[in-house]
Amino acid sequence: MCHKKETQMSDGNFNRQLLPKTELSSGLRAGRAQMRTKAEQAFAAVMSEDFPDLTDEQRKHLTEKFNNMLRK
């Protein structure tokens, strides 16, 4: 009678440490930061072109509101 040794699957925490590091998460964060910067620049351009009568205080308030909405 031959007994096979039973193998157990690990939960993945140990095996994950053995995998090579990838730059995927770092690249995603960098891409998001670039898109956020482009969105902020586009918003400033739209305010300047389409709403030239806004005061500096109004621009600041709208920019802060827009940036807060981006970060949610």
MODAJO-V449966 format. One line per field, one symbol per residue. psi: psi as a letter, one per 40 degrees, with the letter a starting at -180 (. if undefined). Layout:
psi: ???
This chain:
psi: hhhihhiihieedddddeiiiiedddddddddddddddddddddddddddgeeiiddddddddddddddde.
